[in-house]
Amino acid sequence: MQNEINYDAVLSQYRKDPFAYVDIHSKHTGQLRFNVREGAQVEGLSGEFRHIKGTLLCELTRERNKKPIYAETNGEVSFLHAELDGKFIEAGEKIMTIRHPLKKREIIERILREVLVPFKSPEKAKYYFALEIQNRIEKFGQRSVNVKAGDELFTMSLMKRDTPVYYQGAAGIIHSVYFSPGQSVEQGEPLVGICPPDILPLVEKIITRVKAEWE
């Protein structure tokens, strides 16, 4: 955990390069066909439940089955592996990069990830807040929820079996949520960021500083 942060250096870095670079990899093997060019503007998922698909980036075809890949975030195609167009590629190959312009909220969250205590997914699975936790969040908001080691925090859904997940870590409030309930989360990815009482002043300072200085 970091109790001090060089705000000037961090904010200067984001002012110089206020973007996130999202690499897109092939999800399957197949023949690749691009649907966008380098420099193209793309739109990500939209809708209240992020259920509306983004821009079609490319398609992978194998045995006449087409597997589309859609943009999950908005931005510009800053890199395209153009020589792969029309070729058969393996799963997991990097095919393009999207340069996503960061909003003030996203910059705050990125800085806070260096400060908050992450609670990570124990396995690749779908996660839901435990019922008692979910009810409190719906009534009072996530930052009203205090957790301590041993509390049942999530339900993990894997192979049609639900398993309770108990919190292990420093006591505090649920400050940030990094997942969508029911969405598959990779093993080791942070689910929530916990804010212990002793770093709450630091967190508030970060938020205030970025809001005041970031246009």
KELUMZA-530318 format. One line per field, with one value per residue (C-alpha): residue in three letters; y, x, z. Coordinates in steps of 0.5 Angstrom, whole numbers, padded with zeros to 4 digits. Layout:
N
tiba	[Ala ...]
v	[Y ...]
u	[X ...]
w	[Z ...]
This chain:
215
tiba	[Met Gln Asn Glu Ile Asn Tyr Asp Ala Val Leu Ser Gln Tyr Arg Lys Asp Pro Phe Ala Tyr Val Asp Ile His Ser Lys His Thr Gly Gln Leu Arg Phe Asn Val Arg Glu Gly Ala Gln Val Glu Gly Leu Ser Gly Glu Phe Arg His Ile Lys Gly Thr Leu Leu Cys Glu Leu Thr Arg Glu Arg Asn Lys Lys Pro Ile Tyr Ala Glu Thr Asn Gly Glu Val Ser Phe Leu His Ala Glu Leu Asp Gly Lys Phe Ile Glu Ala Gly Glu Lys Ile Met Thr Ile Arg His Pro Leu Lys Lys Arg Glu Ile Ile Glu Arg Ile Leu Arg Glu Val Leu Val Pro Phe Lys Ser Pro Glu Lys Ala Lys Tyr Tyr Phe Ala Leu Glu Ile Gln Asn Arg Ile Glu Lys Phe Gly Gln Arg Ser Val Asn Val Lys Ala Gly Asp Glu Leu Phe Thr Met Ser Leu Met Lys Arg Asp Thr Pro Val Tyr Tyr Gln Gly Ala Ala Gly Ile Ile His Ser Val Tyr Phe Ser Pro Gly Gln Ser Val Glu Gln Gly Glu Pro Leu Val Gly Ile Cys Pro Pro Asp Ile Leu Pro Leu Val Glu Lys Ile Ile Thr Arg Val Lys Ala Glu Trp Glu]
v	[0000 0007 0012 0018 0019 0025 0028 0033 0027 0023 0029 0031 0024 0024 0031 0029 0022 0022 0015 0008 0003 -0003 -0009 -0013 -0021 -0026 -0030 -0036 -0039 -0038 -0033 -0026 -0021 -0013 -0009 -0003 0001 0004 0011 0009 0012 0006 0006 0001 -0003 0002 0002 0002 -0006 -0005 -0010 -0006 -0008 -0004 -0003 -0009 -0009 -0016 -0023 -0030 -0035 -0043 -0048 -0043 -0041 -0033 -0031 -0023 -0019 -0012 -0006 -0006 0001 0008 0011 0010 0005 0007 0000 -0005 -0011 -0010 -0016 -0021 -0019 -0025 -0030 -0036 -0034 -0037 -0036 -0030 -0027 -0019 -0016 -0009 -0003 0002 0008 0010 0017 0017 0021 0024 0019 0014 0017 0018 0010 0009 0013 0010 0003 0004 0006 0002 -0005 -0010 -0016 -0021 -0027 -0033 -0037 -0035 -0035 -0031 -0027 -0023 -0020 -0024 -0022 -0018 -0014 -0013 -0011 -0006 -0003 -0002 0002 0006 0005 0001 0006 0005 -0003 -0004 -0011 -0015 -0021 -0027 -0024 -0027 -0022 -0026 -0031 -0035 -0038 -0044 -0050 -0049 -0049 -0043 -0042 -0037 -0033 -0030 -0023 -0024 -0017 -0010 -0008 -0002 0000 -0002 0004 0002 -0004 -0007 -0012 -0013 -0018 -0024 -0022 -0027 -0025 -0028 -0031 -0026 -0020 -0015 -0015 -0009 -0004 -0003 0003 0002 0008 0010 0012 0015 0022 0020 0018 0024 0028 0024 0025 0033 0034 0031 0034 0041 0040 0036 0040]
u	[0000 0002 0001 0004 0004 0007 0001 0005 0009 0002 -0002 0003 0004 -0004 -0004 0002 -0002 -0009 -0010 -0011 -0008 -0013 -0010 -0015 -0013 -0016 -0021 -0021 -0016 -0019 -0018 -0018 -0022 -0021 -0027 -0024 -0017 -0012 -0014 -0021 -0026 -0030 -0035 -0035 -0041 -0047 -0054 -0056 -0054 -0048 -0052 -0051 -0045 -0040 -0036 -0035 -0027 -0026 -0028 -0025 -0028 -0026 -0030 -0035 -0037 -0036 -0033 -0034 -0030 -0033 -0030 -0031 -0029 -0029 -0023 -0018 -0015 -0008 -0005 -0007 -0003 -0005 -0001 -0005 -0011 -0014 -0009 -0010 -0008 -0008 -0012 -0009 -0005 -0005 -0009 -0010 -0009 -0015 -0013 -0018 -0019 -0019 -0025 -0023 -0027 -0022 -0016 -0018 -0020 -0013 -0009 -0014 -0012 -0005 -0008 -0014 -0013 -0015 -0019 -0018 -0022 -0020 -0022 -0024 -0032 -0038 -0039 -0045 -0045 -0047 -0055 -0054 -0048 -0052 -0058 -0054 -0051 -0058 -0061 -0055 -0049 -0043 -0039 -0044 -0041 -0036 -0032 -0027 -0024 -0028 -0035 -0038 -0037 -0039 -0042 -0038 -0042 -0037 -0040 -0047 -0045 -0045 -0040 -0039 -0033 -0030 -0026 -0019 -0015 -0015 -0022 -0025 -0031 -0032 -0030 -0029 -0032 -0029 -0034 -0041 -0045 -0046 -0040 -0034 -0028 -0021 -0017 -0013 -0017 -0019 -0027 -0027 -0022 -0023 -0021 -0018 -0020 -0013 -0012 -0019 -0016 -0011 -0016 -0021 -0014 -0013 -0021 -0021 -0014 -0016 -0023 -0020 -0014 -0016 -0020]
w	[0000 -0002 0003 -0001 -0008 -0012 -0015 -0019 -0023 -0024 -0026 -0031 -0034 -0035 -0038 -0043 -0045 -0043 -0046 -0044 -0050 -0050 -0054 -0058 -0059 -0063 -0059 -0063 -0069 -0076 -0082 -0080 -0084 -0081 -0081 -0079 -0081 -0077 -0075 -0075 -0069 -0066 -0061 -0055 -0051 -0050 -0047 -0039 -0038 -0043 -0048 -0054 -0058 -0060 -0067 -0071 -0071 -0075 -0076 -0075 -0080 -0079 -0082 -0085 -0078 -0077 -0070 -0070 -0065 -0063 -0059 -0052 -0051 -0055 -0058 -0064 -0068 -0066 -0069 -0074 -0075 -0083 -0086 -0082 -0086 -0090 -0086 -0081 -0074 -0068 -0062 -0057 -0063 -0062 -0068 -0066 -0061 -0059 -0056 -0051 -0048 -0041 -0037 -0030 -0027 -0030 -0028 -0021 -0021 -0024 -0019 -0013 -0016 -0013 -0006 -0005 -0002 -0008 -0007 -0013 -0016 -0013 -0020 -0027 -0025 -0025 -0019 -0015 -0008 -0003 -0002 0005 0002 -0005 -0001 0003 -0003 -0006 0000 0002 -0004 -0004 0001 0006 0007 0012 0011 0015 0015 0015 0012 0006 0001 -0006 -0009 -0014 -0020 -0023 -0027 -0025 -0017 -0013 -0007 -0002 -0002 0004 0005 0007 0008 0012 0014 0011 0006 -0001 -0004 -0012 -0015 -0022 -0024 -0027 -0023 -0027 -0032 -0032 -0029 -0030 -0024 -0020 -0023 -0017 -0016 -0011 -0008 0000 0003 0010 0015 0016 0008 0007 0008 0002 -0002 -0001 -0003 -0009 -0011 -0009 -0013 -0019 -0020 -0018 -0023 -0029 -0034]
